[in-house]
Each structure stands twice: as C-alpha cells, then as structure tokens.
C-alpha cells in the first residue's frame, strides 16, 4: 500500500505537468504572517508571537528558548529556515532551538507550512517555517524600535538601509535584557523547585521540621526571607533549585546583521549576508542546567541571474554556513555545591556539578532554477554537511580503571581487584560523539492552472542521507541493544583485546558508526474556485525525515537507575514517514474572511522516548567466559536477588559502566528512543469579521489528536484544544484591541512517559496604539499593552519536561505584564 501511494504521487505529477495556463501562486495548508499583528502585541520572541496562527504552539523552557510545535509535531519533525537557510541549535536539550534565533525586527515575512508540503528543503515531514529578511528599497531608510516592559525587560533595535544603482546595503542590530518573570501567584519563575523559603511569615519560627521521616535542624539553613517557612513542607528542597543570590540575574541577547547586494548588470546580482546572535545567562528552569553563553554565526553568498533564456526566468547559486557554540552548566543551581540541602557556597573543585559544551556547524550549497516551462516549474539540487558534538562533564561515582591482566580460569572477581573503591569525580563523556550528517537532495515543483477555476501545485523530492559518529560508543549502545556489534556482545572479558581496552570511559577509534538512507517524497495540492468568494482546498502529501544524530548516537551514562537513568540513542532507528491529507474551505467577502482546515496523518516510525532496562538480563549462557569468571565465583556470595540481575550488576561494573557495589543489583536503566506507528488528526478554524469601518472581530480555534497505534495509547506532547477571540476598534490613527486566549483541559496524555493532565485556562489581553505621524517613508507609532490582565496562574500543556531529561517541573506562564513600545521609521 505504501509503495502504491508513492507511485500514485509520481504518476500524478507526470500527468499534471502537461497542463498549461497562466502563472499564479497557490497556498494550501500554508499561511503568511502579517508581522504588524505580532509587533502590535509586543512579542519579543518570534515563536510566542506565532501563536496568533491557529495550529502553532510552543514549548517554554524559560522566558525565551521557545520551541515551535505545529499541530503536535516539533523538533526535527518540522523544518526551520532562516532566510532560506537551514538552521540547527547545538544543545541536545534544545535550550537553543532554531526558532529562538529568529528576530522579528529585520523580517519582511514569515511563512508557515503545515504538513509535508515543502520539497525545496530536506526535513519538512511535519511542516516548515520560512523567514525572509526585509527587501532593500531605493534610497535611504531607517527604523528604530524601543520597548520596555515588566520584569526588567528593555529592548532596542535599529535598521538602516540604502539602495542605489550599483550597491544595496542594510545593517541592523538589537539588544534585549530581561530578568526572570513572575507567574500569576507572584512567584518568580526561578522558584519552581521545592524550597525552604516562602514570602509568608510564620511566628514563631520552628527550630526543626520533619522531612520524609527525618528531623532536620532548621538553624543550618540560609533563608532568602528571614523568619519564614512554607505552610506545607512535605519534601526536601530540590538540588535543582536556584541559589538565592542567583534568582534574579539579568539575561542579555544581542544580534547584528548585514546584507549587501551588488547589482552587476540589470539581470545579475551578488548578495552577501551575515548574521550574529549572542545570549548570556539564559535561565531555563525547564531543564537541569542553564545557558551560560551561546553564540550563533551565519553567512551566505548568493549569485542570481534573471532572464537567462527564453524559458529560464531565474537561476541562483548559493553557498551558506553557520556555527553554534553553546555552554550550559548548573552553576546557578544548588546541585553545583557540596551541600545541596542548605545550598551553602561550599564549592566543589569546579564551579559546576555538571556541564555540557556543545558545538554545531552547517555548511551547504544549492542551485535553484525557476522556469516558465509548463507555466511555472522550479527545480534544484542542494547539499549540506552538519557536524554536531557534545561533551558532558558530570560529577559522578565510577570505578577505577580495570585491571589490565587477562584473568586466569577460576579467578573470582574480587581476587582480580574488581572490588575497587568508588571514586567520585568529574567524568567527561561524548554525549553526542562528534557526529556528521551528509545530505544531497533533488527536487522539482510545478504550478499550473488547469481551468479558470482549478489551480494545481505538485512537487517531488529525493534525498540521499548519511549520519556518522566519529567517536565509538558501541559499548554503551550494546548494553541496551544487544547484538548491535558482535565484537561487544557478551565479550567484555572474553578476549585479551577486549579485556585490555575497556576503561571507565571507552572509545574505540578503529570503527566509525554510520547509517545511510535514501528516501523520496512529494505532494499534490488543488484549489477549486466555486465562486469568486468560495475556495475549496485539497492536499495530499508524503514526507520523510531521517533520524537525527541525537536519536541515533546519544550516549550519556548517569547513575543508571530509574531516578537517574542513562540517556542512550537507538542506532537501529528508521526514517519517519508521514502520509497526510488536508481538506480546507475559504470564504471571502468584503466583511468576512473564514478559513477552515482539517488534516489526517498516518505516520510510520514516529520516534518517541521510552524507558528501557539493559538487555543483558537472563542472556548469559554457560558457554560464555563471563559465566566461569564472574557467575560461578559470585554464586557463593549471591544475595536474595534474582541471579541474572545480580550477575548483570557485576557484568556492567566489570566493563567500567556501573558502581562497584551492590546498590543497584537490577542492572542499568535508561531513557532511549523507540519508534511506533501513529495517527494525527485535527484542524483549525479562523474567522475575521469586519463589523463596521471601526470594528473588526476575530476568532480562531485549533485542535490536534495524537494516537500511538503500536502501544494503544496517546502520543506525547500534543497540545489541547486552543483558541483566541478578539475585537479591535480603529479610529483614525488610534486603535484598541481586546483579546482573549483560552485552552481546554488536556486529558489525552501519554502516561508511559509520565505526562500529566493539564487544566484548562483563559486569559485576557489589552492593546492600544497611536500613530503620531504617517508621511511618505516617515512614521512614528506608539504602542502599549497589558497581557494576562487578571493575573491568571496557568500552564501551557507543552511547558514541562517529559523527555529525554525529565524534571517533571511545570513552567508557568507570565502573570500580569505590561509593555510600551515606540517605533520610528524615517
């Protein structure tokens, strides 16, 4: 059936490109955003502003670091392109998602594609987001924006551009500073973890309290508020809580961009563009660490030729590159000190308890050709090389290096020196082991008008993809995926070679793990104009995305317990395939604009996170050498645990992977990636109604439902029914808008990953604006707004961490907050 589906797409494309008519543009399951609507509401994060589009949601990790979600799909299931170039962050926690790199002030448009209807770039299985920077007009133009708001937020941005006959130049930059916001209860976002302080007084203050059955002397604690204690103290303070003196630090973001266009001839242009983005002290309580420093650099060179021949309208050649450097630690948290209970400044040998240093780079090139053949046909080829490396340093127990001597038959483990004392020290691991991803793709896209009332658009794409790990972590993968490599399968001590190379941290440089893929996809879209004002839309798409390096090769050994599991990739993952159908209806008139969109997706190999025990349990046979060297000598001192669980603990310890004691007799435990078959369906309704010349009403609602067909449960991280209502009053240069946002309770959760029910909520927002001056190329606009007028305490369903670094801490949305904005164009 799946092969017939692909064949249908191909045959249908070949048939329809033989139809001729005039050129046009067709949009099905796509929406271009009016940036004025976002700017009027004072959004400083593009991902947050895009929630004005039905079906677009986000995951909040803090004030920023917002990650996009389209109809329940996120991360690598959707494609983020900054001015046409693919963008990736470096943090495996997505502390720096590509959507956080988008700055609104220098943009001309944002286009959101919902579903597998983009063939120009690899990876748009679930949708894509394209940003386009502002065009450089003839003459001189300047703009300045100033904004200040609640929680110490201040922003300034500028843009200057000049367009001449031979050269066009634009320069832009921005600065944003803010402190942690407060939720609807008045608590700072940095106080979401269990603590021993509270802004309410209890008199007299008790001298001790019982926590989890243990009496704790309260005189040892340093309080943020003197003589204070929570009314209900039922848990010990979390080691992930922020230090008192670090709870209100300033986060700063800086950007700079330059674009130069050389007009070589009337039909030839050379465009050079550069972009810089820097962040310091970005707090992310959603995660176990915070961003200390982050830097993104991007550059591109594009050469375009117009009217190259009779049928070739435009040909362009482009090379681009980007680099992300990312440093994150827990140095602002109590986990970075030796005494995490009272969080005193008794520092460890380093300023952090754990740290990840991540680097990512992307270099690509593409050729695109736009022709007038068969109305409008565009085709091209693109390629890129992505490199990604993450080193994680953690303070953790691990055994000393194992004995280098090959064991003699009959020797017990204790006699071989394996009962070495536990060492607690810093250990660095290649969490993402110097991976590189190569891709080359070919695409062709055609638009035509079959009749005066029927428009059609179709596209095909094929990609050849490979992912390689340049550091060998097979010893880690083999714990949870036995048989991944025959050399390692139950042979930790079976040969002299194996016995001498294994250490507490093992890399085997003689083998580089590599996966290779080749997949194609495509789509077809229709628009039927029943009348001038009524348009029906149909879409059918097949999209593919390949497993990313983290899903394949992630390898981070922690305690290996349920409370502190290992994080391990799955080197056996397959490409994810989405077969989707869309049906929509649009009704337009002078006063009404109604849009209804529905979708249904059948997804194969959808990647989710699951817990897994190690796979050595019960697999030790009498023919294995470890049976004689470990099992038999250990049976005499075996406790009342299951034999194989007991042996497995020794086995993993023997290869330098587990504590050298019997604290964890049940083997190791990890979070890893699993693939299931899934269904996604839902839709959106958007309505704009012009009541009169002065009043404009709007309403929108979106719904997504995700089903895990393999495990007969719900897909994780699916947003609930969500909507927006508003009415806008316009009088000359003045406007006022009252807006309401709401979300339904989300009960459709994945309990296998520990998802929680999220209650419904509703908030109100008020915006006002006045245009002081509006002459040719000159304008001054003053805006102000109050968000969450009634100071409602609420959570977005997506904004707590489920996978793969669960904290189970919910991140509340901001309480009542205000902003004032001044924009000048001259």
KEGU-396074 format. One record per residue (C-alpha): residue in three letters; z, x negated, y. Coordinates in steps of 0.02 Angstrom, whole numbers, padded with zeros to 5 digits, always signed. Layout:
# KEGU-396074
ALAZXY/...
# end
This chain:
# KEGU-396074
UNK+00000+00000+00000/UNK+00044-00140+00121/UNK-00121-00230+00088/UNK-00217-00068+00115/UNK-00128-00048+00282/UNK-00186-00222+00337/UNK-00363-00187+00276/UNK-00367-00024+00373/UNK-00320-00114+00534/UNK-00458-00242+00508/UNK-00596-00117+00463/UNK-00546-00004+00605/UNK-00558-00149+00729/UNK-00732-00197+00668/UNK-00791-00018+00685/UNK-00723+00022+00857/UNK-00782-00136+00946/UNK-00959-00067+00931/UNK-00920+00070+01057/UNK-00973+00040+01238/UNK-00920+00110+01406/UNK-00840+00062+01571/UNK-00694-00058+01590/UNK-00517+00012+01600/UNK-00335-00026+01566/UNK-00234+00066+01435/UNK-00045+00069+01415/UNK+00035+00142+01258/UNK+00219+00105+01223/UNK+00214-00011+01373/UNK+00297+00005+01541/UNK+00282-00096+01700/UNK+00439-00100+01802/UNK+00447-00067+01987/UNK+00556-00210+02043/UNK+00605-00117+02201/UNK+00706+00003+02093/UNK+00804-00142+02019/UNK+00829-00232+02184/UNK+00891-00073+02269/UNK+01034-00067+02144/UNK+01094-00245+02175/UNK+01069-00310+01998/UNK+01084-00498+01988/UNK+01045-00505+01801/UNK+00869-00452+01752/UNK+00924-00389+01580/UNK+01053-00273+01660/UNK+00925-00206+01784/UNK+00801-00167+01645/UNK+00919-00036+01575/UNK+00833+00078+01702/UNK+00695+00086+01569/UNK+00729+00205+01426/UNK+00746+00112+01260/UNK+00801-00051+01341/UNK+00981-00106+01310/UNK+01081-00267+01319/UNK+01223-00362+01238/UNK+01354-00428+01359/UNK+01439-00594+01322/UNK+01520-00607+01493/UNK+01468-00575+01672/UNK+01299-00649+01627/UNK+01220-00712+01464/UNK+01149-00538+01437/UNK+01034-00522+01287/UNK+00896-00391+01278/UNK+00885-00257+01146/UNK+00729-00148+01128/UNK+00754+00011+01028/UNK+00882-00077+00917/UNK+00786-00240+00895/UNK+00845-00400+00976/UNK+00848-00591+00963/UNK+00691-00662+00882/UNK+00629-00488+00839/UNK+00566-00475+01018/UNK+00468-00599+01124/UNK+00522-00658+01297/UNK+00387-00740+01403/UNK+00420-00814+01575/UNK+00260-00811+01675/UNK+00162-00804+01513/UNK+00254-00948+01426/UNK+00367-00929+01275/UNK+00549-00967+01312/UNK+00695-01009+01199/UNK+00877-01049+01229/UNK+00971-01188+01140/UNK+01136-01105+01094/UNK+01145-01032+00917/UNK+01272-00908+00988/UNK+01138-00852+01113/UNK+01252-00898+01256/UNK+01090-00939+01349/UNK+00967-00805+01289/UNK+00791-00814+01363/UNK+00819-00654+01462/UNK+00960-00740+01559/UNK+00832-00864+01628/UNK+00738-00728+01722/UNK+00771-00724+01909/UNK+00714-00565+01995/UNK+00684-00632+02170/UNK+00523-00728+02132/UNK+00444-00598+02019/UNK+00294-00488+02051/UNK+00311-00382+01894/UNK+00398-00362+01727/UNK+00306-00280+01583/UNK+00399-00213+01433/UNK+00303-00183+01271/UNK+00396-00080+01141/UNK+00340-00114+00965/UNK+00211-00230+00883/UNK+00075-00202+01014/UNK+00055-00379+01079/UNK-00063-00502+00994/UNK-00076-00633+01131/UNK+00082-00721+01076/UNK+00167-00752+00909/UNK+00331-00665+00876/UNK+00311-00494+00958/UNK+00356-00400+00799/UNK+00475-00281+00885/UNK+00412-00293+01063/UNK+00387-00412+01207/UNK+00437-00439+01387/UNK+00316-00523+01508/UNK+00365-00582+01680/UNK+00241-00630+01815/UNK+00283-00727+01972/UNK+00225-00668+02143/UNK+00047-00699+02197/UNK+00020-00814+02346/UNK-00064-00716+02485/UNK-00169-00788+02626/UNK-00068-00854+02771/UNK+00118-00888+02785/UNK+00254-00776+02714/UNK+00442-00800+02697/UNK+00584-00700+02625/UNK+00773-00718+02620/UNK+00898-00615+02523/UNK+01086-00618+02548/UNK+01206-00522+02438/UNK+01394-00513+02422/UNK+01499-00407+02308/UNK+01659-00380+02212/UNK+01745-00514+02108/UNK+01694-00655+02224/UNK+01508-00633+02198/UNK+01393-00713+02325/UNK+01206-00741+02311/UNK+01072-00814+02422/UNK+00888-00835+02381/UNK+00731-00880+02476/UNK+00544-00894+02454/UNK+00414-00975+02565/UNK+00228-00968+02527/UNK+00068-01019+02612/UNK-00108-00975+02559/UNK-00253-01075+02628/UNK-00435-01100+02585/UNK-00408-01254+02475/UNK-00225-01251+02430/UNK-00092-01119+02399/UNK+00091-01164+02388/UNK+00253-01069+02358/UNK+00432-01134+02349/UNK+00582-01030+02301/UNK+00764-01056+02257/UNK+00928-00964+02233/UNK+01115-00989+02219/UNK+01238-00869+02139/UNK+01425-00888+02124/UNK+01550-00765+02049/UNK+01720-00753+01966/UNK+01770-00651+01813/UNK+01760-00464+01846/UNK+01894-00335+01809/UNK+01874-00184+01696/UNK+01920-00004+01733/UNK+02103-00039+01691/UNK+02113-00179+01818/UNK+02119-00319+01690/UNK+02012-00474+01706/UNK+01877-00498+01575/UNK+01964-00663+01532/UNK+02116-00566+01469/UNK+02036-00475+01323/UNK+02127-00579+01191/UNK+02307-00541+01134/UNK+02429-00624+01251/UNK+02612-00632+01302/UNK+02593-00587+01486/UNK+02571-00419+01570/UNK+02567-00362+01753/UNK+02710-00237+01724/UNK+02892-00289+01736/UNK+03022-00264+01602/UNK+03200-00289+01658/UNK+03298-00367+01589/UNK+03176-00483+01502/UNK+03222-00506+01319/UNK+03254-00683+01260/UNK+03167-00662+01093/UNK+03047-00546+01004/UNK+02990-00521+00825/UNK+02805-00554+00793/UNK+02736-00518+00620/UNK+02911-00529+00547/UNK+02954-00693+00632/UNK+03077-00706+00776/UNK+03003-00801+00922/UNK+03105-00880+01062/UNK+03025-00819+01224/UNK+03105-00955+01328/UNK+02971-01076+01268/UNK+02827-00979+01345/UNK+02745-01010+01512/UNK+02712-00842+01595/UNK+02573-00801+01715/UNK+02685-00664+01785/UNK+02872-00705+01796/UNK+02991-00586+01706/UNK+02851-00492+01621/UNK+02814-00441+01444/UNK+02695-00314+01366/UNK+02769-00147+01313/UNK+02691-00160+01139/UNK+02695-00336+01072/UNK+02637-00320+00893/UNK+02531-00476+00866/UNK+02549-00658+00905/UNK+02449-00725+01052/UNK+02271-00771+01008/UNK+02223-00954+01010/UNK+02056-00899+01085/UNK+02138-00831+01244/UNK+02104-00919+01407/UNK+02229-01039+01482/UNK+02323-00963+01627/UNK+02257-01086+01754/UNK+02076-01064+01696/UNK+02062-00875+01703/UNK+01984-00859+01874/UNK+01867-01007+01889/UNK+01701-00998+01980/UNK+01536-00985+01888/UNK+01384-01055+01979/UNK+01198-01033+01949/UNK+01058-01124+02038/UNK+00870-01106+02024/UNK+00718-01188+02102/UNK+00533-01152+02077/UNK+00371-01219+02146/UNK+00192-01162+02119/UNK+00037-01250+02185/UNK-00141-01186+02168/UNK-00288-01297+02209/UNK-00446-01198+02244/UNK-00577-01319+02178/UNK-00725-01201+02202/UNK-00736-01013+02234/UNK-00731-00988+02045/UNK-00615-01129+01990/UNK-00429-01152+02014/UNK-00299-01276+01956/UNK-00122-01207+01951/UNK+00033-01316+01932/UNK+00202-01233+01914/UNK+00380-01294+01891/UNK+00545-01204+01865/UNK+00726-01264+01858/UNK+00882-01167+01808/UNK+01061-01232+01803/UNK+01227-01148+01760/UNK+01405-01216+01767/UNK+01565-01140+01696/UNK+01492-00981+01624/UNK+01635-00888+01540/UNK+01589-00793+01382/UNK+01744-00709+01305/UNK+01625-00625+01181/UNK+01618-00795+01095/UNK+01743-00928+01039/UNK+01680-01053+01168/UNK+01614-01054+01347/UNK+01465-01133+01429/UNK+01520-01291+01518/UNK+01347-01337+01577/UNK+01170-01276+01546/UNK+01003-01338+01612/UNK+00828-01268+01586/UNK+00668-01351+01647/UNK+00492-01283+01629/UNK+00322-01342+01688/UNK+00142-01292+01662/UNK-00036-01338+01712/UNK-00173-01207+01705/UNK-00358-01228+01740/UNK-00459-01068+01763/UNK-00646-01038+01778/UNK-00713-00869+01833/UNK-00889-00802+01803/UNK-00934-00940+01683/UNK-01083-00847+01614/UNK-01163-00678+01604/UNK-01031-00609+01488/UNK-00885-00729+01514/UNK-00780-00663+01656/UNK-00640-00790+01645/UNK-00588-00940+01541/UNK-00422-01029+01559/UNK-00343-01184+01483/UNK-00156-01205+01492/UNK-00026-01330+01436/UNK+00159-01300+01461/UNK+00326-01371+01412/UNK+00510-01329+01429/UNK+00678-01406+01387/UNK+00850-01332+01372/UNK+01011-01435+01371/UNK+01168-01339+01330/UNK+01350-01394+01318/UNK+01487-01274+01263/UNK+01669-01304+01219/UNK+01835-01213+01202/UNK+01920-01323+01333/UNK+01963-01168+01437/UNK+02048-01087+01287/UNK+02217-01115+01206/UNK+02129-01174+01048/UNK+02098-01339+01137/UNK+02283-01388+01140/UNK+02400-01440+01001/UNK+02523-01297+01031/UNK+02416-01141+01036/UNK+02565-01023+01034/UNK+02632-01057+01208/UNK+02471-01144+01265/UNK+02555-01291+01349/UNK+02449-01433+01417/UNK+02491-01543+01270/UNK+02315-01606+01249/UNK+02229-01667+01093/UNK+02139-01833+01090/UNK+01992-01740+01169/UNK+01985-01601+01298/UNK+01922-01477+01170/UNK+01959-01416+00995/UNK+01777-01380+00960/UNK+01614-01417+01048/UNK+01429-01389+01020/UNK+01295-01493+01103/UNK+01127-01407+01088/UNK+00953-01459+01141/UNK+00792-01363+01129/UNK+00615-01404+01184/UNK+00449-01315+01176/UNK+00278-01387+01207/UNK+00123-01279+01195/UNK-00058-01258+01241/UNK-00178-01112+01242/UNK-00357-01063+01280/UNK-00396-00884+01333/UNK-00568-00810+01361/UNK-00599-00641+01442/UNK-00773-00569+01421/UNK-00870-00413+01464/UNK-00935-00403+01286/UNK-00906-00228+01217/UNK-00831-00178+01383/UNK-00682-00295+01384/UNK-00645-00418+01243/UNK-00517-00555+01257/UNK-00489-00689+01127/UNK-00399-00854+01117/UNK-00305-00986+01021/UNK-00130-01050+01056/UNK-00013-01176+00979/UNK+00163-01240+01010/UNK+00294-01358+00942/UNK+00476-01306+00956/UNK+00617-01430+00924/UNK+00797-01374+00907/UNK+00953-01475+00869/UNK+01136-01426+00875/UNK+01284-01540+00838/UNK+01451-01454+00820/UNK+01613-01552+00829/UNK+01771-01468+00765/UNK+01949-01521+00738/UNK+01974-01476+00556/UNK+02050-01537+00393/UNK+01938-01630+00273/UNK+01964-01755+00133/UNK+01944-01941+00147/UNK+01785-02021+00081/UNK+01775-02003-00105/UNK+01789-02148-00224/UNK+01627-02243-00244/UNK+01660-02287-00426/UNK+01570-02190-00562/UNK+01706-02102-00666/UNK+01737-02151-00844/UNK+01740-02016-00976/UNK+01911-01941-00999/UNK+01975-01988-00825/UNK+02061-01848-00733/UNK+02027-01810-00552/UNK+02199-01867-00498/UNK+02176-02033-00585/UNK+02013-02058-00488/UNK+02103-02046-00323/UNK+02038-01875-00280/UNK+02207-01806-00229/UNK+02193-01895-00063/UNK+02296-01837+00084/UNK+02219-01709+00200/UNK+02151-01781+00363/UNK+02149-01675+00521/UNK+02025-01749+00640/UNK+01864-01716+00734/UNK+01714-01692+00622/UNK+01535-01678+00686/UNK+01406-01580+00588/UNK+01222-01548+00612/UNK+01238-01359+00629/UNK+01052-01347+00663/UNK+00987-01506+00582/UNK+00851-01571+00700/UNK+00727-01434+00661/UNK+00547-01424+00718/UNK+00435-01270+00714/UNK+00246-01283+00725/UNK+00132-01135+00756/UNK-00053-01110+00783/UNK-00122-00935+00810/UNK-00286-00847+00843/UNK-00305-00677+00925/UNK-00439-00555+00982/UNK-00414-00397+01083/UNK-00535-00263+01139/UNK-00526-00117+01259/UNK-00657+00019+01271/UNK-00685+00198+01319/UNK-00762+00299+01180/UNK-00793+00454+01286/UNK-00743+00508+01459/UNK-00579+00573+01389/UNK-00539+00450+01248/UNK-00484+00271+01278/UNK-00453+00143+01144/UNK-00374-00029+01128/UNK-00357-00137+00973/UNK-00306-00314+00929/UNK-00289-00435+00785/UNK-00190-00596+00765/UNK-00162-00727+00630/UNK-00033-00868+00633/UNK-00001-01024+00529/UNK+00181-01074+00546/UNK+00298-01206+00476/UNK+00483-01242+00500/UNK+00557-01412+00454/UNK+00734-01481+00451/UNK+00738-01668+00482/UNK+00919-01687+00426/UNK+00953-01640+00247/UNK+01095-01515+00221/UNK+01048-01465+00044/UNK+01224-01496-00015/UNK+01282-01354+00098/UNK+01143-01232+00054/UNK+01167-01265-00130/UNK+01346-01201-00125/UNK+01284-01027-00082/UNK+01106-01033-00150/UNK+01115-01119-00321/UNK+00952-01189-00384/UNK+00890-01221-00207/UNK+00868-01402-00258/UNK+00875-01457-00441/UNK+00948-01627-00396/UNK+01103-01547-00322/UNK+01126-01404-00442/UNK+01295-01438-00526/UNK+01267-01626-00520/UNK+01393-01679-00391/UNK+01457-01815-00508/UNK+01329-01813-00648/UNK+01236-01973-00598/UNK+01281-02138-00519/UNK+01164-02100-00374/UNK+01241-01933-00334/UNK+01417-01999-00351/UNK+01391-02140-00228/UNK+01302-02045-00087/UNK+01416-01895-00067/UNK+01537-01905+00076/UNK+01636-01786+00184/UNK+01477-01760+00286/UNK+01317-01787+00189/UNK+01138-01810+00247/UNK+01002-01856+00125/UNK+00860-01928+00230/UNK+00744-01950+00083/UNK+00694-01766+00090/UNK+00648-01655+00238/UNK+00659-01471+00202/UNK+00504-01375+00252/UNK+00444-01195+00242/UNK+00264-01144+00276/UNK+00199-00970+00316/UNK+00034-00885+00356/UNK+00031-00704+00415/UNK-00080-00587+00515/UNK-00053-00426+00610/UNK-00136-00306+00727/UNK-00133-00137+00813/UNK-00238+00007+00872/UNK-00199+00123+01018/UNK-00277+00283+01083/UNK-00264+00385+01243/UNK-00332+00563+01244/UNK-00350+00645+01414/UNK-00339+00831+01378/UNK-00345+00861+01565/UNK-00329+00751+01717/UNK-00140+00775+01710/UNK-00104+00781+01523/UNK-00124+00624+01416/UNK-00082+00605+01232/UNK-00047+00431+01163/UNK-00056+00365+00986/UNK-00019+00192+00920/UNK-00018+00107+00751/UNK+00040-00073+00736/UNK+00082-00206+00608/UNK+00187-00351+00672/UNK+00260-00507+00591/UNK+00392-00631+00641/UNK+00442-00787+00545/UNK+00621-00839+00502/UNK+00689-00947+00640/UNK+00771-01118+00611/UNK+00947-01048+00626/UNK+00917-00915+00494/UNK+00841-01043+00376/UNK+00939-01203+00400/UNK+01102-01167+00491/UNK+01243-01268+00409/UNK+01418-01266+00480/UNK+01565-01291+00363/UNK+01729-01224+00430/UNK+01883-01179+00326/UNK+01777-01082+00203/UNK+01897-00934+00199/UNK+01874-00752+00242/UNK+01969-00779+00404/UNK+01870-00936+00447/UNK+01708-00930+00346/UNK+01570-01057+00339/UNK+01407-01015+00430/UNK+01257-01052+00321/UNK+01072-01016+00336/UNK+00966-00947+00196/UNK+00821-01065+00157/UNK+00739-00931+00050/UNK+00704-00804+00188/UNK+00533-00721+00201/UNK+00436-00663+00355/UNK+00492-00496+00429/UNK+00354-00365+00438/UNK+00355-00209+00545/UNK+00236-00062+00516/UNK+00257+00055+00663/UNK+00180+00215+00727/UNK+00200+00287+00903/UNK+00158+00458+00973/UNK+00178+00498+01157/UNK+00137+00627+01289/UNK+00123+00604+01477/UNK+00110+00744+01604/UNK+00073+00701+01784/UNK+00056+00806+01938/UNK+00095+00793+02123/UNK+00278+00835+02091/UNK+00313+00795+01907/UNK+00295+00639+01800/UNK+00353+00673+01622/UNK+00339+00545+01483/UNK+00388+00574+01301/UNK+00378+00434+01172/UNK+00426+00435+00988/UNK+00416+00296+00860/UNK+00442+00264+00675/UNK+00456+00089+00600/UNK+00460+00034+00419/UNK+00523-00145+00414/UNK+00517-00260+00264/UNK+00632-00412+00250/UNK+00737-00363+00400/UNK+00866-00502+00424/UNK+01050-00457+00436/UNK+01213-00553+00417/UNK+01321-00535+00264/UNK+01473-00619+00186/UNK+01446-00713+00025/UNK+01558-00812-00093/UNK+01494-00976-00159/UNK+01386-00960-00312/UNK+01467-01093-00424/UNK+01595-00970-00491/UNK+01576-00948-00677/UNK+01421-01058-00688/UNK+01499-01215-00759/UNK+01443-01246-00938/UNK+01510-01361-01075/UNK+01355-01469-01059/UNK+01393-01513-00877/UNK+01480-01679-00849/UNK+01597-01596-00725/UNK+01665-01493-00868/UNK+01730-01651-00950/UNK+01782-01745-00793/UNK+01863-01602-00698/UNK+01882-01445-00803/UNK+01964-01517-00957/UNK+02087-01634-00865/UNK+02134-01491-00749/UNK+02170-01360-00880/UNK+02340-01433-00917/UNK+02400-01401-00739/UNK+02298-01243-00709/UNK+02397-01109-00617/UNK+02383-00923-00650/UNK+02218-00910-00557/UNK+02052-00874-00637/UNK+01993-01033-00722/UNK+01824-01040-00637/UNK+01896-01003-00465/UNK+02020-01144-00492/UNK+01886-01263-00553/UNK+01770-01216-00411/UNK+01900-01267-00284/UNK+01910-01439-00362/UNK+01723-01449-00378/UNK+01687-01416-00195/UNK+01829-01531-00148/UNK+01754-01666-00257/UNK+01593-01665-00157/UNK+01690-01678+00005/UNK+01675-01495+00053/UNK+01848-01421+00033/UNK+02028-01460+00069/UNK+02105-01573-00064/UNK+02239-01447-00111/UNK+02255-01278-00194/UNK+02274-01174-00035/UNK+02104-01097-00067/UNK+02086-01077-00256/UNK+01950-00946-00244/UNK+01807-01057-00188/UNK+01722-01051-00020/UNK+01669-00902+00083/UNK+01528-00893+00211/UNK+01428-00786+00327/UNK+01245-00803+00290/UNK+01082-00710+00312/UNK+01012-00578+00196/UNK+00853-00476+00204/UNK+00840-00290+00174/UNK+00711-00154+00193/UNK+00745-00045+00343/UNK+00688+00106+00442/UNK+00699+00126+00630/UNK+00650+00284+00720/UNK+00686+00371+00884/UNK+00611+00396+01054/UNK+00629+00411+01242/UNK+00604+00545+01373/UNK+00580+00504+01557/UNK+00563+00632+01697/UNK+00536+00612+01883/UNK+00527+00769+01988/UNK+00490+00774+02174/UNK+00589+00923+02234/UNK+00527+00905+02413/UNK+00471+00770+02532/UNK+00651+00716+02549/UNK+00722+00739+02374/UNK+00673+00652+02213/UNK+00762+00684+02048/UNK+00753+00581+01890/UNK+00817+00592+01712/UNK+00795+00484+01559/UNK+00863+00477+01382/UNK+00836+00363+01233/UNK+00887+00366+01051/UNK+00868+00245+00905/UNK+00921+00266+00725/UNK+00925+00119+00604/UNK+00942+00137+00415/UNK+00968-00002+00288/UNK+00871+00065+00139/UNK+00920-00078+00023/UNK+01108-00053+00039/UNK+01106+00133+00085/UNK+01198+00105+00248/UNK+01164+00088+00435/UNK+01081-00057+00521/UNK+01198-00158+00633/UNK+01187-00166+00822/UNK+01093-00003+00851/UNK+01126+00072+01024/UNK+01185+00253+01034/UNK+01104+00399+01122/UNK+01100+00346+01303/UNK+01038+00422+01465/UNK+01028+00416+01653/UNK+01022+00552+01787/UNK+00993+00533+01973/UNK+00944+00614+02134/UNK+00877+00521+02286/UNK+00873+00582+02466/UNK+00748+00499+02582/UNK+00747+00525+02770/UNK+00632+00413+02872/UNK+00695+00235+02845/UNK+00855+00290+02761/UNK+00890+00334+02579/UNK+01040+00382+02474/UNK+01042+00393+02285/UNK+01175+00464+02170/UNK+01157+00407+01990/UNK+01247+00445+01828/UNK+01242+00342+01668/UNK+01307+00401+01502/UNK+01310+00356+01318/UNK+01359+00458+01166/UNK+01486+00403+01038/UNK+01411+00286+00908/UNK+01467+00329+00732/UNK+01314+00260+00642/UNK+01387+00088+00609/UNK+01371-00047+00477/UNK+01543-00062+00401/UNK+01486-00207+00291/UNK+01481-00319+00444/UNK+01640-00246+00519/UNK+01561-00139+00654/UNK+01675-00020+00745/UNK+01649+00154+00811/UNK+01617+00154+00998/UNK+01673+00304+01102/UNK+01555+00387+01223/UNK+01567+00363+01410/UNK+01495+00414+01577/UNK+01499+00332+01749/UNK+01434+00371+01923/UNK+01347+00255+02047/UNK+01302+00275+02230/UNK+01170+00176+02325/UNK+01116+00181+02508/UNK+00982+00087+02603/UNK+00910+00073+02776/UNK+00751-00015+02831/UNK+00784-00085+03004/UNK+00608-00145+03037/UNK+00443-00124+02948/UNK+00295-00201+03035/UNK+00146-00292+02964/UNK+00214-00430+02850/UNK+00387-00406+02926/UNK+00533-00304+02863/UNK+00722-00302+02864/UNK+00813-00197+02736/UNK+00999-00168+02717/UNK+01066-00103+02550/UNK+01239-00062+02485/UNK+01309+00018+02330/UNK+01462+00067+02229/UNK+01447+00057+02039/UNK+01567+00145+01922/UNK+01636+00248+02065/UNK+01779+00323+01965/UNK+01832+00155+01892/UNK+01798+00210+01713/UNK+01856+00096+01572/UNK+01719+00087+01441/UNK+01620-00022+01321/UNK+01437-00038+01282/UNK+01417-00021+01094/UNK+01324-00187+01079/UNK+01451-00291+01175/UNK+01564-00357+01041/UNK+01527-00496+00920/UNK+01483-00449+00743/UNK+01376-00593+00680/UNK+01373-00730+00643/UNK+01528-00790+00740/UNK+01635-00634+00735/UNK+01782-00619+00853/UNK+01798-00427+00847/UNK+01841-00433+01032/UNK+01759-00296+01134/UNK+01694-00344+01305/UNK+01725-00202+01429/UNK+01602-00163+01568/UNK+01649-00195+01751/UNK+01762-00071+01838/UNK+01726-00008+02013/UNK+01624-00139+02105/UNK+01532-00145+02269/UNK+01388-00245+02340/UNK+01300-00267+02508/UNK+01126-00341+02519/UNK+01016-00397+02663/UNK+00832-00435+02634/UNK+00715-00507+02765/UNK+00527-00534+02749/UNK+00431-00622+02887/
# end
